Amino acid sequence: MTVGPTELFLILGAALLLFGPNKLPEIARSLGQATRQYKMGLNEVKKDIMTGATEMTKPLTEEDELIATAKSLNIPTEGRSIEEIAEDILSRQS
């Protein structure tokens, strides 16, 4: 659904009759600011979504892989250093 030149002319004419020539620039300015704020908000949401997607696809670090391995072997990881967890994994594998 597009607005052609005839429809645009009718809308502007009706706005001129309703609000008068002094109010139209103020209304147009307000509409422009609202549109700008809407686009800025939309871009911020897109950026947040992309950041979240990047975080989810980011490769695991060696420490993350070590903790995942420990959890799969039912080795407790809370409050323990990486070295302690690695020792427990090695002792289970031998």
Buried (B, 14 or more C-beta within 10 A) or exposed (E): EEEEEEEEEEEEEEBEEEEEEEEBEEEEEEEEEEEEEEEEEEEEEEEEEEEEEEEEEEEEEEEEEBBEBBEEEEBEBEEBEEEBBBEBBEEEEE
